[in-house]
Amino acid sequence: MNTHLLALQLMAAQGCLGAFDTLYHHELTEALPQKTSARLELSIHAVRALIYSALFIGLSAWQWHGGWAWTLVAIFSVEIVLTLWDFVVEDRTRLLPATERVTHTVLAMNGGAFIALLALNSSDWASLPTALVWQPQGWLSVFLALCGIGVGLSGLRDAYAAWQLRSREQEKAELLSFGSRPQTVLVTGATGFIGQQLVAALLAHGHLLTVLTRQPKASAWLFDGRVRCIESVDELGDAQRIDMVINLAGARIVGWRWTQARKAALRRSRVALTQELVAWIARAQHKPRVLLSASAIGYYGVQPQGDDRELDEDSAPQSIFMSQLCTEWEAAAREAEKFGVQVARMRFGLVFGRQGSLPQMLLPIKLGMGGPLGSGLQWMSWVHVHDVLRGIAHLALRSEQTAVDGAYNFCAPEAVRQRRFAQVAGQVLHRPSFMPTPAFVMRGLLGEQADLLVEGQRVVPQRLLADGFVFQYPQLEGALRSL
């Protein structure tokens, strides 16, 4: 086998490996386009991808003779420098999962092999008259050309994401006040999409943070060493002074079917962890002033279609799993009241942000295949993530002035029917939104949890509004356009 053909085959393998790395790691598991800290990495990826696009297409069916051979050597040199720079930036900005490290190692070895083979050819090509010589390799050339188009589109995607992140950094964010003075704050669930933004807001206000997390090393990397990361409540110590606890921890609700094992895991991540926090509060020498503990509007169960009542904080729970889970979760948090701690239970609606559930909800609409779920008549109670942060700050500040207790619904004043959400999202994205997803499909995929999507709830933030809290995004269209 000649070295040129072997180099092209290794390039084809590189295309497959690169596609896996981009889709599985960069897009799905790491969600780099959503991370402000990944802006430089995305910029490097964009340049490298466009270089690879030119290489894949240019080498798919042509030999680069004469001056073009030296151009090829120069491109290889730039690519190697960018790859090394990418390694350094990745190690400084995030902790790579094991699968991504293995993939990158294989990519580097394979890339080094085909670059070496092509460099050997280039020494022969350089002595020939300058020309791009047509020499197709059948289906291999077609596949390489398709790889070139794909990696080029990926490069444009990364460049656009980096530009968006730069624009986001330049936005003037509201500086939230969580108290009259800097405080020591314990945060759980800090690595979730709400938690990450909360930590950033607390740090911007000068608070001293401790983060309880299952992955302290990764969390320290995520927050650039600016927070103390602990793996167990026992690491706090009885003499540790904590002024405020914000409890956001909880495994993702929507996704895996609610098997008995999954229900047990959901309870552990919410109820058991909250019980551990309260146990520490019981023995702490300096009790926190306030515990702001997350819950969800799933507390109220589901509303059958045709039931248009507004559910406020005094509405009763139901005898379904989600309602029972929230009830147990809140009961665990309320135990802290026995030790003189103010406890506010924050019942979150569907939180809209650049991460979380919204990108998945919008994806079918972006592809022109979106529409209402089920009948589309069910109510959707939602809230913009920035209003969640503002609501948490409101309760934290209020706890210094007067006691906060009981439940607070974190939902925008405007609940909408699911069909209306699909229509507004289509208008904002300039896409059609008319293809419904039948309820039986949702129930077949999600089982019991599908009722949260195809039945819904109409919840109102009665207590926040009574406190004088003003939502920055009270209406759906404004919220979606801001995101």
DAGI-V577622 format. One record per pair of residues at least 12 apart in sequence whose C-alpha atoms are under 6 Angstrom apart, sorted by the first residue. I is the first residue (numbers start at 1). J is the second residue. Records with the same first field share a line. If there is no record, write none. Layout:
BEGIN
I = J ; J
END
This chain:
BEGIN
7 = 114 ; 117
10 = 114
15 = 147
33 = 161
36 = 165
39 = 162
42 = 158 ; 162
43 = 159 ; 162
46 = 155 ; 158 ; 159
49 = 151 ; 152 ; 155
50 = 152 ; 155
53 = 148 ; 151 ; 152
56 = 144 ; 145 ; 148
57 = 145 ; 148
60 = 141 ; 144 ; 145
61 = 134 ; 135 ; 136 ; 141
62 = 132 ; 133 ; 134 ; 135
63 = 132 ; 133
64 = 132
65 = 125 ; 126 ; 128 ; 130 ; 131
66 = 125 ; 126 ; 127 ; 128 ; 129 ; 130
67 = 130
69 = 122 ; 126
94 = 221
95 = 218
178 = 393 ; 396 ; 397
179 = 397
182 = 206 ; 207
183 = 207
184 = 208 ; 209 ; 242 ; 243
185 = 209 ; 242 ; 243 ; 244 ; 245
186 = 209 ; 210 ; 211 ; 245
187 = 211 ; 246 ; 247
188 = 211 ; 212 ; 247 ; 248 ; 249
189 = 248 ; 249
209 = 227
210 = 227 ; 228 ; 229
211 = 229
212 = 230 ; 231
213 = 231
214 = 231
216 = 229 ; 230 ; 231
238 = 284 ; 285
239 = 285
241 = 286
242 = 288
243 = 288 ; 289
244 = 288 ; 289 ; 290
245 = 291
246 = 291 ; 292 ; 293
247 = 293 ; 294
248 = 294
250 = 269 ; 270
251 = 266 ; 269
257 = 446
271 = 329
275 = 332
278 = 336
289 = 341
290 = 341 ; 342 ; 343
291 = 343
292 = 343 ; 344
293 = 345
294 = 345 ; 346
295 = 326 ; 346 ; 347
296 = 347 ; 348
297 = 347 ; 348 ; 349
298 = 322 ; 323
299 = 317 ; 323 ; 326
300 = 317 ; 323
301 = 318 ; 323
302 = 455 ; 456 ; 457
303 = 455 ; 456 ; 457
304 = 455
305 = 378
310 = 458 ; 459
311 = 459
312 = 460
342 = 405
343 = 405
344 = 405 ; 406 ; 407
345 = 407
346 = 407 ; 408
347 = 408 ; 409 ; 410
348 = 410
349 = 381 ; 382 ; 410 ; 411
350 = 382
351 = 382 ; 383 ; 384 ; 385
352 = 384 ; 385
353 = 385
368 = 431 ; 432
370 = 433 ; 435
371 = 422 ; 433 ; 434 ; 435 ; 436
372 = 419 ; 422 ; 436
373 = 436 ; 437
374 = 437 ; 438 ; 439 ; 454
376 = 418 ; 419
377 = 417
378 = 417 ; 418 ; 455 ; 456
379 = 416 ; 417 ; 418 ; 456 ; 457 ; 458
380 = 415 ; 416 ; 417 ; 418 ; 456
381 = 415 ; 458 ; 459
382 = 411 ; 412
383 = 411 ; 412
408 = 463
409 = 461
410 = 461
411 = 461
412 = 474
413 = 460 ; 474
414 = 475
END
